[in-house]
Amino acid sequence: AEDLGISSDWRDNFDVAVLATMMAIPKEGPSAGVTIVTGIVSALKGVPVRPEVAMTGEITIMGKVLGVGGIQPKLMAAMEAGVKVVILPEENRNDVAHLPDYMRDKVELVYVSDIREVLAAALVGEDRPA
């Protein structure tokens, strides 16, 4: 936690629970992992997530970001919602290369391989990765 800028005494001040709502709606895979972790870190640090950002990716217990499926429909949904920046796993870079130009050009794509890169791209006031 400390290497992410979170105080070591966070357990004394916060209870963290993750509730996956609408369980009757079918979902596939671990795509929300980076989003859940980003939300938790945002709350613990008191730093908001940039409102123009969407993200997807599986996260390991060591903070590595893994690729996910369904990149094209996720980018379509982001574009329709007016999202400006989409954070994607580096492992999905080749999936995006096969998409039409209009999809790749409509939003800024930020490729990440580690939770620190996700947080830098997603949280207000953090230095965005190049």
C-alpha positions as CSV (number, residue, x, y, z in Angstrom):
1,A,0.0,0.0,0.0
2,E,2.8,2.4,0.9
3,D,4.4,2.1,-2.6
4,L,1.0,3.3,-4.0
5,G,1.0,6.4,-1.8
6,I,-1.5,4.9,0.8
7,S,-0.8,5.4,4.5
8,S,0.3,2.2,6.3
9,D,-2.5,2.7,8.9
10,W,-5.3,2.6,6.3
11,R,-6.8,-0.5,7.9
12,D,-7.4,1.6,11.1
13,N,-9.5,4.1,9.2
14,F,-11.2,2.2,6.4
15,D,-13.2,-1.0,5.9
16,V,-13.1,-2.2,2.3
17,A,-15.8,-4.3,0.8
18,V,-16.3,-5.1,-2.9
19,L,-19.9,-5.9,-3.9
20,A,-20.6,-7.1,-7.4
21,T,-24.2,-5.9,-8.0
22,M,-26.7,-7.1,-10.5
23,M,-25.5,-10.6,-10.3
24,A,-28.3,-11.8,-12.6
25,I,-26.7,-9.9,-15.6
26,P,-24.3,-12.2,-17.4
27,K,-20.7,-11.1,-17.3
28,E,-17.5,-12.7,-18.6
29,G,-14.1,-12.7,-17.2
30,P,-12.1,-10.5,-14.8
31,S,-12.3,-7.3,-16.8
32,A,-13.2,-5.1,-13.9
33,G,-10.2,-5.9,-11.8
34,V,-8.2,-2.7,-12.6
35,T,-11.3,-0.6,-12.2
36,I,-12.1,-2.1,-8.8
37,V,-8.5,-1.6,-7.5
38,T,-8.4,2.0,-8.9
39,G,-11.6,2.8,-7.1
40,I,-10.3,1.4,-3.8
41,V,-7.0,3.3,-4.2
42,S,-8.9,6.5,-5.1
43,A,-11.0,6.2,-1.9
44,L,-8.0,5.4,0.3
45,K,-5.9,8.3,-1.1
46,G,-8.8,10.7,-1.3
47,V,-7.9,11.4,-4.9
48,P,-10.7,11.2,-7.6
49,V,-10.6,9.3,-10.8
50,R,-10.5,11.4,-13.9
51,P,-14.0,11.6,-15.2
52,E,-13.0,11.2,-18.9
53,V,-11.3,7.8,-18.3
54,A,-12.6,4.3,-18.8
55,M,-10.5,1.2,-18.2
56,T,-10.5,-2.6,-18.4
57,G,-8.1,-5.3,-17.4
58,E,-7.4,-8.2,-15.1
59,I,-5.2,-7.6,-12.1
60,T,-2.9,-10.1,-10.4
61,I,-2.3,-10.1,-6.7
62,M,1.2,-8.6,-7.4
63,G,-0.3,-5.7,-9.4
64,K,0.4,-6.9,-13.0
65,V,-2.3,-6.0,-15.5
66,L,-3.4,-8.9,-17.8
67,G,-5.2,-8.9,-21.1
68,V,-9.0,-9.3,-21.4
69,G,-11.5,-10.2,-24.1
70,G,-14.1,-8.1,-25.8
71,I,-12.0,-5.1,-26.6
72,Q,-14.0,-3.9,-29.6
73,P,-17.4,-3.8,-27.8
74,K,-15.7,-2.1,-24.8
75,L,-14.2,0.6,-27.0
76,M,-17.6,1.1,-28.8
77,A,-19.3,1.5,-25.4
78,A,-16.6,4.0,-24.3
79,M,-17.0,6.0,-27.5
80,E,-20.8,6.1,-27.2
81,A,-20.5,7.3,-23.5
82,G,-18.2,10.1,-24.6
83,V,-15.1,8.7,-22.9
84,K,-11.9,10.5,-24.0
85,V,-9.2,8.1,-22.6
86,V,-9.3,4.3,-22.4
87,I,-6.8,2.4,-20.3
88,L,-6.1,-1.0,-21.8
89,P,-3.7,-3.9,-20.9
90,E,-0.5,-3.9,-22.9
91,E,-1.4,-7.5,-23.8
92,N,-4.4,-6.2,-25.8
93,R,-2.3,-3.9,-28.0
94,N,-2.5,-6.4,-30.9
95,D,-6.3,-6.7,-30.6
96,V,-6.6,-2.9,-31.0
97,A,-4.4,-2.9,-34.1
98,H,-7.1,-4.9,-36.0
99,L,-9.8,-2.4,-35.2
100,P,-11.0,0.2,-37.7
101,D,-9.1,3.5,-37.7
102,Y,-12.2,5.4,-36.6
103,M,-12.3,3.4,-33.3
104,R,-8.6,3.9,-32.6
105,D,-8.7,7.6,-33.5
106,K,-11.8,8.6,-31.5
107,V,-10.3,8.0,-28.0
108,E,-6.8,8.2,-26.6
109,L,-5.6,4.6,-25.8
110,V,-3.2,4.2,-22.8
111,Y,-1.5,0.8,-22.6
112,V,-0.5,-0.4,-19.2
113,S,1.1,-3.5,-17.7
114,D,1.2,-2.6,-14.0
115,I,-1.3,-1.1,-11.5
116,R,1.1,1.9,-11.0
117,E,0.7,2.8,-14.6
118,V,-3.1,2.5,-14.3
119,L,-3.2,4.8,-11.3
120,A,-0.9,7.3,-13.0
121,A,-3.3,7.4,-16.0
122,A,-6.5,7.3,-14.0
123,L,-6.2,9.5,-10.9
124,V,-6.4,13.2,-10.9
125,G,-3.1,14.9,-10.2
126,E,-1.0,11.9,-11.0
127,D,1.7,12.0,-13.8
128,R,0.3,10.2,-16.8
129,P,2.5,7.6,-18.5
130,A,4.0,8.5,-21.8
